[in-house]
Amino acid sequence: MDLSFTDEELAFQAEVRDFLEKNLPADVKDRYERGLHFTKEGQVRWQRILNEKGWLAPGWPVEYGGTGWTATQKYIFSQELGRASAPPPIPFGINMVGPVIYTFGNQEQKDLYLPRILNSDDWWCQGYSEPGSGSDLASLQTKAVRDGDDYIVNGQKIWTSHAQHADMIFCLVRTDSNVKQQEGISFLLIDMKTPGITLKPIIGLDTEHTLNEVFFDDVRVPVKNRIGEENKGWTYAKFLLGNERTSIARISQSKLKVKKLRDIAASQRVSGGLLQDDADFMRKLNQIDVDLMALEYTELRMLSRIQKGEPLTAEPSMLKIKGSDIQQALTELSVEALGLYGAAYESQEIREGRNDQNFAPDYANGPMAEHLYLRAASIYGGSNEIQRNIISKMVLGL
Amino acid sequence: MDFELSEEQVLLKDSVDRFVQDNYSPDDRLKLSQTELGFSRDHWKTMAELGWLGMAFPEEVGGFGGGAVETMIMMESMGRGLVLEPFVSTVLLGGALIAEAGSEEQIESIIPSVIEGQTMLAFAYAEPQSRFNLNDVETTASKSGDGYVLNGTKSVVYHGGTADKIVISARTSGESRDADGISLFVVDREAAGMDVRAYRTVDGQRAADIRLENVSVGADALLGAEGAAAPVIEKITDRAIGALCAEAVGAMAAANDITNEYLKTRKQFGIPIGKFQVLQHRMVDMYMEAEQSKSMSDMAAMKLDLGYENDTKRAVSAAKSQIGKACKFVGQQSVQLHGGMGMTDEYSIGHYFKRLSTIEMLFGNTDYHLNRFSALS
């Protein structure tokens, strides 16, 4: 057992730090630091900068454009992203569908989609949830019926984040209704411009447009857009969910938020002193910091096991539960730091997401938006209740 | 000891319940909150006609002489519908301050007009640095001729953008945070030097930040004795906290009803999700928090009606800290149990969550009141 980095790893850390310092666009960093939603243009610009350096998809195999880094290097990289207030890439292409394509896709699909994901040419979204199937994902109803070289897709997806920006959607569809639920599902890649697809925005609690409903009305999708075998989609779906759960723990982002809260506490004037003189506030912040440290070392232990070639089972569910708990506790405390100014939130549409026109501190707007938005963290990606079921079944055998 | 309502109180409750039922469907409320004004002047008129705007004022100033219990009854029902009209700002804060500290002349010129629904008020007490400390006042009022000149910044003044008159706390002497030396002034919102910037708040209401730049007022704007406003502010604020606690109780009860219904109807894995034990226990915990809150709110209202002693202040802080904790738990878990549905602005549960979250912070959050409770014990 050894916690220290080698000289090579330290040199790598310095290289990453230096790169981020020189290349992270100031406007992108600023939005991210204040907890505001990204702009598509800024996000794409930043992903292209990372890709040019070859660092957009550290987890991918080298042959498809990955970095070949060790688990430790990947860890260092993600920590440095957090430290520099650099937004992580949008997960749908890089962390979700990309790995499905290079693991289960055919050569033609790999050649076509992987470079486009890396170059951020295609913005992907996720067509998993449906109105009737939330936690019970396998009960999905969207149908794909074979017609020559096409499938004809009918149905509806919901909670589709950022679909309004998307060029492509990866979808779970029902191709056989006469078998056990999980055995009749296929995995399709669908061009969002195909006739018959319509979007309806869902305005969130934060009064921002992040979520959407996606409707499919006789949408023709070429059979060559199917990943792997017909009716085997559940296998690919589960593989993708495992990746999703690890990435939504957002540890480095939470570390950044702890640091930001410490800065705020040290500068926010409160009743004759500073917020950091408030013992209750600081105890909560320190508690979160400790919880986060426990989560980080849990993640490192898991990484170390993966590096040794030992497979994980339901452990990512633990990262998801604890990670989302911490994110929510942090955004709640960020709002609390604002005192009454927590109430003075207006969405981006109304005032560009800034409170400047009021007399509140500059960082006053982001925390409430994020606090509201991240109530979803314990819901999306499989609710935390469902994650506990998974752990109790797979790890504890209950 | 008696926690039951009298006949008159039952009638009052029924009448507010009916108003809420008729005018505050989730859809109605959402639409109203999105209008420029953020509430309805017609509703305000109705509330005046029904006598509600005078309910909390003593009979000697022209009110109906209702106490904290009557206020509690009304606020609980209004909390169920998340009513948007500026009842707290106008009646329980601005109006109550004037009724408590004002001269006969001030009372006569303003309170009847408030009761009739003609004049709306707001109370500007918070400042950017003050957090929850009511005595942290840096806004100054300097003597000038017969009157005063006000300078400073007031934050998050609920309904400050639409009030006709604003009651403003300002320092006439002493150091920042001294209890002595704070005075109250009644100022026209449109007075010269008032820079009022209104905005929407997260709970669907309206507030304003106000910069006072050499705002000149006459001696008749001073409310009560110069420099002696701190105890008045504390008392009226405590009564408003009692009212907010009741609003929270109503909002929690509604949120729990809505969530409970959802658990019975939403199916996953072939059965209603309410059949899952983890969700049953969560719902039970939410129910218990709401019941504990109701007990605390009733207790605080009854104590407020008995007088205003140290014990009353303790009771108010105890209620606010318990209810603050409950607000967060019930609000957040209501959203959680609704899954994605809970995350949408269109569906009502999120609005309960947002209002409950702001009630937790208004006039001091859970920690603040637990500390105050401890200091008063």
Contacts between the chains, C-beta under 8 A, distances in Angstrom:
chain1	res1	chain2	res2	distance
A	129	B	340	6.8
A	132	B	267	7.8
A	133	B	268	7.8
A	134	B	268	6.4
A	134	B	339	5.0
A	134	B	340	6.2
A	135	B	268	5.2
A	135	B	269	7.7
A	135	B	339	7.2
A	136	B	268	4.3
A	136	B	269	4.8
A	136	B	270	8.0
A	139	B	268	7.8
A	139	B	269	7.7
A	158	B	340	6.8
A	159	B	340	4.7
A	159	B	343	7.9
A	202	B	344	5.4
A	202	B	346	7.4
A	203	B	344	6.9
A	203	B	345	4.3
A	203	B	346	6.7
A	204	B	343	5.6
A	204	B	344	6.4
A	204	B	345	6.1
A	205	B	335	7.5
A	205	B	342	7.9
A	205	B	343	5.7
A	205	B	344	7.2
A	205	B	345	5.9
A	205	B	350	4.3
A	205	B	353	7.2
A	205	B	354	6.8
A	207	B	345	5.6
A	211	B	340	7.8
A	211	B	343	7.2
A	211	B	344	7.5
A	269	B	128	7.7
A	269	B	129	4.5
A	270	B	129	6.6
A	270	B	131	4.8
A	271	B	129	7.0
A	271	B	130	6.3
A	271	B	131	5.3
A	271	B	132	7.9
A	271	B	133	4.3
A	271	B	136	4.9
A	271	B	177	6.6
A	272	B	136	6.9
A	272	B	176	6.9
A	272	B	177	5.3
A	278	B	367	8.0
A	280	B	367	4.1
A	280	B	371	7.2
A	281	B	367	7.4
A	328	B	332	8.0
A	332	B	328	7.8
A	335	B	357	7.9
A	335	B	361	7.8
A	336	B	361	7.4
A	336	B	365	6.5
A	339	B	126	7.9
A	339	B	130	8.0
A	339	B	131	4.3
A	339	B	132	6.7
A	339	B	361	7.1
A	340	B	126	5.1
A	340	B	131	7.6
A	340	B	132	7.8
A	340	B	155	6.0
A	340	B	156	4.3
A	340	B	361	6.4
A	340	B	362	7.3
A	341	B	128	7.8
A	341	B	155	6.6
A	341	B	156	6.3
A	342	B	202	7.2
A	342	B	357	7.9
A	342	B	358	7.4
A	342	B	361	5.6
A	343	B	156	5.6
A	343	B	201	4.5
A	343	B	202	5.7
A	343	B	203	6.7
A	343	B	207	6.4
A	343	B	358	5.0
A	343	B	361	6.8
A	343	B	362	7.5
A	344	B	155	7.9
A	344	B	156	5.6
A	344	B	199	6.1
A	344	B	201	6.1
A	344	B	202	7.7
A	344	B	207	6.3
A	344	B	209	7.6
A	345	B	201	7.0
A	345	B	202	4.2
A	346	B	199	5.6
A	346	B	200	5.4
A	350	B	200	7.0
A	351	B	199	7.6
A	357	B	197	6.0
A	357	B	199	7.8
A	358	B	155	7.8
A	358	B	197	5.9
A	358	B	199	6.4
A	358	B	209	4.4
A	359	B	128	5.7
A	359	B	153	5.2
A	359	B	155	6.3
A	359	B	209	4.8
A	359	B	211	6.9
A	360	B	128	7.1
A	360	B	155	7.1
A	360	B	209	7.4
A	361	B	128	7.7
A	368	B	202	5.5
A	372	B	202	7.5
A	372	B	350	7.9
A	372	B	354	7.3
A	375	B	332	6.6
A	375	B	335	5.1
A	375	B	336	7.3
A	375	B	342	7.4
A	375	B	343	6.5
A	375	B	353	7.6
A	376	B	340	7.5
A	376	B	343	5.0
A	378	B	336	5.9
A	379	B	336	6.5
A	379	B	339	5.3
A	379	B	340	6.2
A	379	B	342	7.4
A	379	B	343	6.8
A	380	B	340	7.6
A	383	B	336	7.5
A	383	B	339	6.4
A	385	B	276	7.6
A	385	B	278	5.4
A	385	B	279	7.1
A	388	B	278	7.3
